[in-house]
Amino acid sequence: MAAKILFCNCSYAQVVPKETKTAVLKKLCASGVAFETVADLCEMSARNDPALERLSQGAPLKIAACFPRAVKWLFSAAHAPLPLDGAEVCNMRVEKAEDVIKALFDPELRPNLPSGKSLAPAAEEAAAEMPQNNGAPSIS
Amino acid sequence: MSVKTETALRLVLYEGEGALPLSEESRFAALQSLLENGYSISCTSQRGAVAPADRTALLVMGQFQDAFPVEAEGANGGVPIRFQDITGLSPEQLIAAVEEVRAGLNAAKHGEWKPWFPVIDYDRCTNCMQCLSFCLFGVYGVDFEQRIQVQNNDNCKTNCPACSRVCPEAAIMFPKYKAGPINGDAVSEADLRREKMKIDISALLGGDVYQVLRDRSAKAKSRFSKERDSDKALNERQKCLTKLVEMGDIPPEVLMSLPSPEEIQRRAQEAAARVQAITSKY
């Protein structure tokens, strides 16, 4: 079964690069395939929008939005949990537009929702390592 | 009215039988304009499928060639379906036409509320209730299983991630926050170790932060009364707040109204009483 495509425009914040959003939406418009667009998944989740339920059910879903962990729990908060093996999230906050587009149109679904209390890979962790501040935060 | 009780208008861009297809440019311009104005749109095509309709009102837009009904009802009843011919409409005219339908249906007006609210990662949450005790705005509550949940999203203070700073498990996300893991990025060991991420509520109850604030406030007041120099007093307060803002990226107005230790304890007791009241019904 072909995956449905969902594009989130993250309309109420500037956290997704505009050029990435524009490039992905333009490609979708030129593709000739059916797709779903939402102005802002956060707003829909806050509203408990029933559209999230219809989107999460049925065919597998490829979602162009933000971090998979955030997307997973936004759907869940609206009582529309995404199937762990039936959803792939392309992160427009950090991925290049061409990579997002490639993943959206790839016939293969690569489920990537986090499961359990997972941690970031050790390599990324090392890169993110910062000087430690032992004890409670101090102010002076 | 709470955002949870408002209805939404769903749009469908129809380009199937009986309607002329839009050019790529027109399709993009229409979609971008509608999305920026807060609407969600299903784009139909001969290839692929969109999700089935739900119980919300539908507005079907298209370049219709023949006569079409202005209004219809979904096959399973109950869902009003309206139609809008968009032939020759500019993006601005399209928005105006959609707005008219939205207002007529009394559906939610988008953009009046920035969707800033906490999202709980239940894979990480240990149900410690620190967020419930700490939140100034009554955003959190518990369900009938005594599990913490976000109940009043629109009470949340825009751009305030204070509760996520309190969470010892990095389980609270604000997807529109600038940095990880609060924005939903994967949590690393380094994040969990990073003490500045966690303002231990016991430290708050111990009064460290409050004491400094009180001392600063007292000094500023004293200076204000002695020197009658409001600028100095305000500068002093600003310095203190700037330090705290840098430390936790918490809006100054939130820091100004941090709950007292007694208030936190009172809220915890109230929350426990609410849990008791709810669970006693089951």
Interface residues (C-beta under 8 A of the other chain):
Chain A: A2 K4 I5 N9 C10 S11 Y12 A13 V15 T22 L25 K26 L28 C29 A30 G32 V33 A34 F35 E36 T37 V38 A39 D40 L41 C42 E43 M44 S45 A46 R47 N48 D49 P50 A51 E53 R54 L55 Q57 G58 A59 C66 F67 P68 R69 A70 V71 W73 L74 S76 A77 R93 P114 S115 G116 K117 S118 L119 A120 P121 E124 E125 A128 E129 M130 Q132 N133 N134 G135 A136 P137 I139 S140
Chain B: V3 K4 E6 A8 R10 E24 R27 F28 L31 Q32 L34 L35 E36 N37 G38 Y39 S40 I41 S42 C43 T44 S45 Q46 R47 G48 A49 V50 A51 P52 A53 D54 R55 T56 A108 H110 G111 W113 K114 P115 W116 F117 V119 I120 D121 Y122 D123 R124 V150 N153 D154 M173 P175 K176 Y177 K178 G180 N183 G184 D185 A186 V187 S188 E189 A190 D191 R193 R194 E195 K196 I199 D200 A203 D208 V209 V212 C240 K243 L244 M247 G248
